[in-house]
Amino acid sequence: MKVSTAFQAFGLEAPGVERAWMDMVQKLDKESALDKKTEELAYLAVMAAVRLESGLPFHVQMAKLNGATREEVISSILVGLPAVGNQVIQALPIALEAFDHDPAVYSK
């Protein structure tokens, strides 16, 4: 899966901090009551709302691998529209490009 350039730099330049961060992420994931597809779709909504667009391709592919449809990805991106406005639509072309491509394209 494609990992953003920023996250690649994070792992390269601060590997100990990145390991600690990923350990925390994995522990939070383990404690989540959400199934993996729902969790990824919710995360896409948050990423679109706060404009963390560089991580969208990775998390779109994770949602897709966990059974999310293209329509569910679109809906998750747009769910924040009433709360944060049309800034979420900036994420739409990025997410759909990632969804429409084979995950192998997004390998490291």
Secondary structure per residue as TSV (DSSP state, phi and psi in degrees):
chain	resnum	aa	ss	phi	psi
A	1	M	-	360.0	147.7
A	2	K	-	-73.9	126.3
A	3	V	-	-107.9	137.0
A	4	S	-	-59.1	155.5
A	5	T	H	-58.6	-39.6
A	6	A	H	-62.6	-43.5
A	7	F	H	-70.6	-33.8
A	8	Q	H	-62.2	-43.1
A	9	A	H	-64.3	-39.9
A	10	F	H	-56.3	-49.4
A	11	G	H	-66.4	-35.7
A	12	L	H	-74.1	-44.6
A	13	E	H	-89.1	-21.8
A	14	A	-	-141.3	63.2
A	15	P	H	-61.5	-34.4
A	16	G	H	-67.5	-41.6
A	17	V	H	-68.0	-39.9
A	18	E	H	-63.2	-41.2
A	19	R	H	-62.5	-42.9
A	20	A	H	-63.8	-41.9
A	21	W	H	-61.5	-48.4
A	22	M	H	-66.1	-33.4
A	23	D	H	-62.0	-44.3
A	24	M	H	-64.3	-43.2
A	25	V	H	-60.2	-44.7
A	26	Q	H	-65.4	-37.2
A	27	K	H	-67.3	-41.9
A	28	L	H	-62.6	-42.3
A	29	D	H	-60.0	-42.3
A	30	K	H	-63.4	-33.0
A	31	E	H	-84.8	-10.6
A	32	S	-	-67.5	138.2
A	33	A	-	-85.1	-6.1
A	34	L	S	-83.9	146.8
A	35	D	-	-71.8	163.1
A	36	K	H	-60.6	-41.6
A	37	K	H	-62.8	-48.4
A	38	T	H	-62.8	-41.1
A	39	E	H	-62.0	-44.4
A	40	E	H	-66.2	-40.7
A	41	L	H	-64.2	-40.9
A	42	A	H	-64.4	-39.1
A	43	Y	H	-65.4	-38.8
A	44	L	H	-60.4	-40.5
A	45	A	H	-61.5	-43.8
A	46	V	H	-65.5	-45.3
A	47	M	H	-60.1	-42.1
A	48	A	H	-64.6	-41.2
A	49	A	H	-66.0	-35.9
A	50	V	H	-100.8	5.6
A	51	R	T	63.6	42.0
A	52	L	-	-92.0	66.5
A	53	E	G	-71.9	-24.4
A	54	S	G	-66.4	-26.6
A	55	G	G	-89.4	-5.0
A	56	L	H	-59.7	-47.6
A	57	P	H	-56.0	-42.7
A	58	F	H	-62.2	-48.6
A	59	H	H	-75.5	-26.6
A	60	V	H	-64.0	-45.5
A	61	Q	H	-64.7	-36.9
A	62	M	H	-64.1	-42.3
A	63	A	H	-62.1	-45.0
A	64	K	H	-62.0	-45.1
A	65	L	H	-62.9	-24.4
A	66	N	T	-96.3	14.6
A	67	G	T	101.4	4.0
A	68	A	-	-71.4	140.4
A	69	T	-	-89.2	166.3
A	70	R	H	-58.6	-42.2
A	71	E	H	-64.2	-36.9
A	72	E	H	-67.9	-37.3
A	73	V	H	-63.7	-46.0
A	74	I	H	-57.9	-48.3
A	75	S	H	-62.7	-37.7
A	76	S	H	-67.2	-38.2
A	77	I	H	-64.1	-41.1
A	78	L	H	-86.1	-6.9
A	79	V	T	-60.6	-28.2
A	80	G	T	-83.8	-2.2
A	81	L	H	-52.5	-48.6
A	82	P	H	-65.8	-32.6
A	83	A	H	-82.6	-40.1
A	84	V	H	-118.5	-6.0
A	85	G	-	91.5	-170.0
A	86	N	G	-74.9	4.1
A	87	Q	G	-60.2	-25.7
A	88	V	G	-66.9	-23.9
A	89	I	G	-69.0	-16.9
A	90	Q	G	-61.6	-28.7
A	91	A	H	-78.8	-20.4
A	92	L	H	-59.4	-52.4
A	93	P	H	-64.0	-33.2
A	94	I	H	-65.9	-46.0
A	95	A	H	-65.4	-42.3
A	96	L	H	-71.0	-35.2
A	97	E	H	-61.7	-43.4
A	98	A	H	-65.3	-40.9
A	99	F	H	-65.3	-39.7
A	100	D	H	-78.4	-7.4
A	101	H	S	-104.6	150.8
A	102	D	-	-62.5	135.8
A	103	P	G	-54.5	-27.6
A	104	A	G	-61.5	-28.2
A	105	V	G	-64.2	-27.4
A	106	Y	G	-99.3	22.5
A	107	S	-	-74.7	154.3
A	108	K	-	-63.6	360.0
